[in-house]
Amino acid sequence: MTDPRGNPDHLPEIRAQYEALPYPPRDPADERHRLIQRTADHLLLLNHRCYRGARDFRDGFRVLVAGGGTGDSTIYLAEQLRGFGAEIVHLDFSAASLAIAQERARMRGLDGISWVRDSLMNLPRLGLGSFDYINCTGVLHHLESTEAGLRLLAGALRPGGAMLLMLYGRYGRRSVYDMQELLRGYLPPDANLQDKLRLTRALLAALPPTHSFHRDLDFWRYEISPDGLGDAGLQDLLLHGQDRCFSVPDIHALMDSAGLEVIAFTDRASDYDPRTHVRDPGTVAHLDGLGQRPRQAIAELMTSDINSHEFYAGRPGETRVASIGDENNALILMGQAQGRHREIGAALAPGRSVTFSGRSGTATVAGNPANRVLFSLMDGVTPLSEVYRRVLAEVPDITSIDLRRGVHDLYRVLEAQGHLCLLEAGSYGSKVPDYSRLPPAQ
Ligand SMILES: C[S@@+](CC[C@H](N)C(=O)[O-])C[C@H]1O[C@@H](n2cnc3c(N)ncnc32)[C@H](O)[C@@H]1O
């Protein structure tokens, strides 16, 4: 197929697949009662990890959601950027997916989104300009050449810009590839999509319990079951015409090939460090001596079930993560704890504790007078200099050096697990969104 401008289509059978079954399946009517929030698209996290906590999202911020599908990221980003004069370009070659995403935006009264039905591989010809943030999740591994697609995205990234990428993980999907191979031999080649879906479900029901996919079935149940992602999920997981997977070393090689680097893994971040799982001091010392990439590769093999790699990427050599040493920055609790700083501070009485948990790790913080004041000021507004002044004024037996050391230690753990971010003091609610005005998470 050739698109309306006469550009060549890429992998037409893949486009046909997403025309038949847009992914993920979404009903625009659901926008009336819930907002889907993707953690890595949270602008505070992005700001903290990729823009030194100092980004002004009102200054003509431009976003490309490449292969945006039915719109989860586009909708969440547009909700956060409402009223900020930002521009979001949602690009997808599936008209059916685009229509669902557009209707979701209409239901929410979101504007500032440009809708482009075209192939990502045509990016240089589309005249879309350059972008501060490119979201491309679950797409590059479906292209004819992941490397070529990534190079095009890298070419559209503004200086200092960041990408969020998600690519399939090699080891966590082993049983998926066993199943795909079985299906390639098992399904009649001339069967239509409906027959393939029916025959695949029948085969799944008949699998002996020894089959690797059967053993992993609990894990994939939501993706393929009728009350989960249904036929769209089943097609995406087991019947995809183009599906490539990556180990951690593959990811780094891919980034190198496009002149990019991994800034940070965002999902299950603690599983990318073997020291999360190792206690023996000699082994920890050995792991400390390795570079970060070999350490991450070992961690992936240790965990063995990482089925997707989600990470921020950017051009090497740019300072990106906000610094805890900059006392003009403010701390802000993230995830389930966001907005609950006063309540958490109050809960940190001596003898008590608070546990923070999420997909990237769990940490327990002990209650004591310093933590009570500290956590109650993790509001995204109060600069660290003022936080330190208040703790020192209210807690008599603590020195400035011990306080700062304790805060840095806490920060190291909670930041790595995504429970804590930094942002430039005074920017919350103006340069970055005020999250209390967003619809609640579901
Ligand atoms: C698995 S879905 C992911 C959708 C979305 N990024 C998400 O994470 O929910 C892949 C999407 O990429 C789109 N896609 C695949 N190849 C593409 C290409 N070459 N150009 C544009 N869109 C493409 C498909 O139409 C589909 O909507």
PDBQT file of the ligand as one rigid body, heavy atoms in Angstrom, charges set to zero:
ROOT
HETATM    1  C1  LIG A 501       1.782  -2.743  20.461  1.00  0.00    +0.000 C 
HETATM    2  S1  LIG A 501       1.053  -1.289  19.886  1.00  0.00    +0.000 S 
HETATM    3  C2  LIG A 501       1.636  -0.121  21.092  1.00  0.00    +0.000 C 
HETATM    4  C3  LIG A 501       0.782   1.099  21.177  1.00  0.00    +0.000 C 
HETATM    5  C4  LIG A 501       1.241   2.158  22.169  1.00  0.00    +0.000 C 
HETATM    6  N1  LIG A 501       2.569   2.642  21.892  1.00  0.00    +0.000 N 
HETATM    7  C5  LIG A 501       1.176   1.641  23.574  1.00  0.00    +0.000 C 
HETATM    8  O1  LIG A 501       2.227   1.451  24.202  1.00  0.00    +0.000 OA
HETATM    9  O2  LIG A 501       0.067   1.437  24.070  1.00  0.00    +0.000 OA
HETATM   10  C6  LIG A 501       2.045  -0.872  18.464  1.00  0.00    +0.000 C 
HETATM   11  C7  LIG A 501       1.497   0.321  17.706  1.00  0.00    +0.000 C 
HETATM   12  O3  LIG A 501       2.500   0.731  16.777  1.00  0.00    +0.000 OA
HETATM   13  C8  LIG A 501       1.894   1.011  15.533  1.00  0.00    +0.000 C 
HETATM   14  N2  LIG A 501       2.926   0.819  14.506  1.00  0.00    +0.000 N 
HETATM   15  C9  LIG A 501       3.649  -0.291  14.241  1.00  0.00    +0.000 A 
HETATM   16  N3  LIG A 501       4.515  -0.067  13.238  1.00  0.00    +0.000 NA
HETATM   17  C10 LIG A 501       4.333   1.225  12.878  1.00  0.00    +0.000 A 
HETATM   18  C11 LIG A 501       4.943   2.056  11.905  1.00  0.00    +0.000 A 
HETATM   19  N4  LIG A 501       5.898   1.607  11.097  1.00  0.00    +0.000 N 
HETATM   20  N5  LIG A 501       4.522   3.330  11.806  1.00  0.00    +0.000 NA
HETATM   21  C12 LIG A 501       3.538   3.814  12.617  1.00  0.00    +0.000 A 
HETATM   22  N6  LIG A 501       2.919   3.062  13.553  1.00  0.00    +0.000 NA
HETATM   23  C13 LIG A 501       3.322   1.786  13.679  1.00  0.00    +0.000 A 
HETATM   24  C14 LIG A 501       0.740   0.037  15.451  1.00  0.00    +0.000 C 
HETATM   25  O4  LIG A 501      -0.272   0.457  14.550  1.00  0.00    +0.000 OA
HETATM   26  C15 LIG A 501       0.254  -0.007  16.893  1.00  0.00    +0.000 C 
HETATM   27  O5  LIG A 501      -0.730   0.972  17.135  1.00  0.00    +0.000 OA
ENDROOT
TORSDOF 0
